């Protein structure tokens, strides 16, 4: 910590007294200082973290996953179709990542998958910088450095960079959008809220479940500006954020209206997700539902092996389910059946449905996403990180001057947790949120170190 220029002294009350100018090392510049004005030692540490984060991601990009799975295969196919045929394939998939990859293909003049993965790795390194900046603004320089180091080395991001998945891009956009909100909150001009709006619009195109969450975040813009100015300006800030996000999404909505002949904000496929999420015999999850449908339609016998599961496509099974309403498009039929499931199981077995919903919530958070994180050691690390994040969030929320920031950062975590109990619950949903969790964990680590140092000094 000596490289930060002094002894740490960051108890929550110090933050509460002056969150914008207090830093955890006690001698560095205030939180609003520009990066180049930070002490040289801090910049060296930050540079080393960023280089490490970039290096491991580039390594992942250079070692692609051999059999990445259906999502990565779909994104690969969609990006190729956009580049070669100027056409988008299945509208079941969100367009954010394929649009980015196809743009890289256009710029580089060919289907250069390695270059595309390296670009995504670069965005991951920028996301590490965003994490530092969020932590610095909320809890001080040292907390920002700890958070950046945690997210730079988090194994899921390395594995995700080795294939085409939307989560690394979503993590970049969410961290950038939250940082933009913290920046806009300090600006006198209302137009500053257009920047987080643009980031969140791109995030919606990448992960459609953030549509409702962006409305929630706009409420935080209203809250902050109303607190610092008045209600009229608060409403204007929220409207600017939502309007700019809408402008980003609107061209894709128009495309969907022309191609699909109906208004679809981002992607179809919601019916499938709703059916699986509400199917109590399948535990509301993809793989158990596939097992149950294989028993139901294919007379499969237990135990159904992993190889049998991989060999069987989910599409024909869902087609069989959707035949209940032959006059409706498949996705609409599945969505209708999903709503029927919800009413049926809530009325017939409310305790069973509540138990399923709780286990879906646990499935989102109990371990990290990617095969790397299934090892018991990484499971323990991930859970420790979550516990530290919860404690750090609690500390920041206790302090009046950081309460808005803490609740703002916690809002998408809470929203995704709730969505996990309603819709499909997979560990991948947590990946865009890990930078925020690392910020909270960094705040706790610095607080603990400060308390230990204070006791020794006493």
Secondary structure, DSSP 4 states (H G I P E B T S, - for coil): -GGGTS-----HHHHHH-TTT--TTSSS--TTS-GGGS-HHHHHHHHHHHHHHHHHHHHHHHS--TT--HHHHHHHHHHHHHHHHS----TTS-SHHHHHHHHHHHHHTS--HHHHHHHHHHHHHHHHHHHHHHHHHHH-HHHHHHHHHHHHS-HHHHHHHTS--SHHHHHHHHHHHHHHHHHHTT-S-GGGHHHHHHHHHHHHHH-TTHHHHHHHHHHHHHHHHHHHS-HHHHHHHHHHHHHHHHHHHHHHHHHHHHHHSS--SS-S-HHHHHHHHH-GGGTTSHHHHHHHHHHHHH-PPSSPPHHHHHHS-HHHHHHHHHGGGTTS-HHHHHHHHHHHHHHHHHHH-HHHHHHHHHHHHHHHHSS-SSGGGGSHHHHHHHHHHHHHHHHHHHHHHHSGGGHHHHHHHHHHHHHHHHHHHHS---GGGGGGGHHHHHHHHHHHHHHHHHHHHHHHH-
